């Protein structure tokens, strides 16, 4: 059997989508599973043992569809379920076509699936559970499962080298910081983050703090350094950098924990099994992304937990986080 999974883009969505792969392989052990997505998001799937091949979207729908039709898939599961991918699913030639029920795409699937609005497990999220719903037409029932990032031995060895360049090793009580979000609206106010870094350094003076950020955010990181205390600067590794997502993941796997803005970094950390303290943007719901395979240690904080009818991030004072952060640091 040949199976195609479609999740066009976004790192977190691709990662969460990967939860269905081991369940499919368990149901169809001899199946070849392919994954269709945009090339820039494929890093998160490297090393996944359940994927036979990765296929990238072409510049035109016609070229993408031509490749998919030539592969002669038996089953297509469209987790993106937009008009483009629904058309690819319909014209793929697959006998079984599964996607989310929408008024404008339902006719493209012979198994359109309606989303639930309530989670079945307190440790998963609607994002995970909606994807698992697409397996029900195949007779695969719901079960608690979580995303996982797979690292190679070579990547781990390289992570040790990256740390060594900064005079560090995994024995240095490393704390990774998701310093900024992917956009301004997903970024905890910089002055508040500076206060949290001061608090972390005071709670754990022996720790070394690694601040992860995008190349485009380097100036913002320099601004953050001007806001933290002199003692905190001694804990922050200022020359730390990783070249890509895989290198970041490998270095994070050697850290004691990750703390910071919800997004790709926090989801990678959780998928590695690293204790994670996540600060949620006001417009992101916990029910969408607060999944955890380590509920005894992971923490998820949202401004709505502290300020009813909050107007935004400015209401999310660092003082609200410190008690939970201290308990988290003690555990990790």
N, C-alpha and C positions, 0 to 999 in steps of 0.2 A: 504493500500500500504506500502511496505517495501523498503526503500531507503538506499543505501550504498554510502558514500562519502569516497574517498581514497585520502589522502595526506600523504605520508609516513613519511616525516621528515622535520625538521628545524622549529624553533619556529615562526619566522616571516611568513613563508609560511603557517603554520597551522592557525595562527591568521588571515591572509588575506583570506584564504579559508573559514573561518567561516562566511564571508559576505553572502555567498549563502544560508545559513541555514534559516534565517527568510523568504527569498523569496520563498524557497521551501515549507516551512510550510504554508505560505499564499496561495500558489497554491494548496497544498494538505493538508488541515488542519487535516485530520485523519491519516496522514502518520506517520510511525515510522522511524526516521532517525538515522542511525548508522554511526560511523566515524571510519575508519581503519587507524591506524598510529603506529609508534614506541612508546613504552611506555614512554620513557624519555621526549617526547614532549607533553604529554597529560595534563600537569598541566594548560596549557593555556586555555583548554576547560572546566575546572571545573566550575560548576555553570551555564553553557550555557543552557538556558531553551528549546532550540530547539533540543537537542540531546537526543535520547532515550537510546542509549548505545554506549560505546567506546570499540572497538575491537583492540587488539594489534597484530602486526606481530609476528609470531612464528619463531623458529630457522630455519625452513625449509619452502620452498615454498609449498611443499606438505601439511604440517600441516596447514598452513595458508589457503590454498585453500580448504582444507577439511572442516574447520569451516565455511568459507564463503558459500560454496555450501549447507551445512546443514541448513543455515539460510533462504534459498530460497528468495532471494531479487528479487523484480520486476524491480528495476531501480538501475543501478550502474553508478556513475559519477567519472571518474578517473582523478583527477586534477594533479596527479604526472606524469602519462603518460610515464613511462619508461617500458621496456620490461617485467619486473616482474609484475608490476601492470596491464599492458595491458592483460597479460595472466590470472591473477586473474579475471579481468573484463570479459574476453571472456568465461572462464570456470565456471563463477559464476552461470550460468543458467538464468540470468536476461534477460527479453525480450527486455529491452531498455538499451543500453550500450553507454555511451558518454565519449569521451576523446579527447585530442588534436591530430590534424592531423600531423602525422609523416610518413615518407616513410616506416619505419620498424614496426610501430604499427597500422597503419590506418585500417588494415584488422580485428583487434580485436574488433573494435567498429562498431555498425550500424549507429552511428552519429559521425563521425570524424569531428572536428571543427578546422578551420584554425584561427590562431591568427591574430589580427589586429596589425598594426604598428603605429597607431595614436590614442591618447586618445580622448574620447568623452567629458570628463569633466576636467576642469583645477584643480579640487580638488582631483580627484582620480588619479590612476596610471595605467600603463599597467598591473602591477601585479594583481590589483583588477579587472580591466576590462576584462582581459583574462579569469578570473574565471567566471565572469558574462556571458561571451559569451557561456559558456557550458550550460547555462540555456535556450538559444534561441531555441534549438530543442524541448523544452517543452512548447513553447509559452510564456515564461517569458521574457518580453522586458527589455532592459537596464534601470536601474535607479540608481541614485547616492546613494551609501550606503557605510558604513565604518565599519571596525572591531570594536568589542567591547569586553572588558574583564568584566566579571561578578564576583563581590566579595560578600561574605556572610557577614552577620552581625557579626558573630563570628570572621571572619578574620579582620574586621575593629576594633573590640574590642581588638584583639591581637595586631594590629598595634599601638594602643594607649599605650599598655603595653611596646612594643618594644621601643617606643619613651621615655616613662617614665624612662626606665632603664638608659637612657643617660641624664635624667633631662629635657626632652623636652616635648612639646605638640604641637598640630597643630596650636596654636596661636603664635608660635615662628618664623613665616615667614620663613618656611623651603624651601630650594632650593635643589633639588636632582640633583646630577651630574652623568652622564654616563661617568665615569672617563676614562675608557679604552675601546677599541673595543674588539671583540672576538678573534682577531688575531693582529699581529703587523701591518699588512698592512691596518687594519681598525682602527688603533689607532692614534689619533692626537698626534704629537710629545710631549713628556712629558714636555719639557721645555716650549713649547707653552701653554700647559694646565695649567702649574703653573702660567704663566703670566695672563691667563684668570681668574683663581681663585683669583689672586690679584686684578684684575679689578672688579670682581663681589663683593668681600668683600669691596672694596672701594666705589662702587656705592651704596651698600646696607649694611651698617655697622651693622644694627640691625638684619640682617638675620643670620640663622644658616645653614651651608652648609653640606649636607650629601653626602659622596662620595661612590657610588656603584661600586663594583668591584668583580671579581671572586676570590675564595679562592687561586687559583694559581697565582693571581696577587697581593697578599699581599705585597710582597717584592717591587714590582713596586710602590705600594702606599706609602710605607715607603720612597722610593727614591723621590717621588713627594713631600712629606712633607719637605724634606731637601731643596727643591727649592723654596718654597713659602715664602712670607714675614712673619715676626714675628706677625704682626697685623692680617694677613690672618689666621694664625694658631689659633687665638682666635675665629674665626668664624667657622672653620672646626671642625666637631664633629669626633674626632679621634678614638673613641671606638665604632662607629656605625657599625652594621652588620645585615644582614638578612639571615635566614637559607635557603631560597629557593625562587623560582620565585613568588609564591603566597604571601609570606610575603613581598617581595620587592614591589609587585604591591599594596598591601594594604597600606604600608607606603607611597608610592608615591602618592596614592589617597588623602593623607592628606597634601601634599606639595603644595606650590604656583605655582611651575613650575619645569620642568626638562630641563637641559642643558647638551649637550655633544655629544659623538660619536654616529653616526647612528648605529642602531642595535636593538637587542631585547628590550633593556631598553626604547629607544625612541618610538618604536612601541607600547609597553605596555602603556607608558605614554599617547600617542595620543588616544589609545583605551579606556583609562579611562577618556578622556576629559580634561586632564591636559595640560595647555599651554606648548609647547615643542619647544626648540631651538636646531636644529639638525645640527651637523657638519659632512658633508659627506666625506667619503674617496674618493680620486681621481678616483678610478676604479669603484665606484658605481654611477649609473646614477640617477639623480633626478626623471626622468620619471618612474623609477622602484619602488621607495620607498617614494617619497615625497607626500604622501597622507595626507589630513587634513580635519577633520570635523569642525575645527576652523581656517579657513584661515585668519581671522582678527587678530589672535594672533600668531599662529604657524609660525616659521621661519625655512627655509632650506637654508644652505649656502654650496657652492661647490667652490673649488679652481678655477674651470673654469670660475666662475663669475668674477674673479679678475685678473687671469693670463692666457692669451691665450697660448695654447700649453704647459701647465704646465707639468713639468717632475715628480711631486710628491708632497707629503705632505709638504716638506720643503719650498715650495713656498707659502704655505697658512699661511702667517704671522698673528699673533694675532691682529695686527693693522687693518687688513682688516675686522675683525669681530666686533670690539669694538663699532662702530656706531650703527650697527643693534642690538647688544647685549644690549646696553644702552636703546634703544627704546623698546626692548622686556621687559626688567626689569621694565621699567616705566609702561608698560601696565599690568604687572602681579603682 
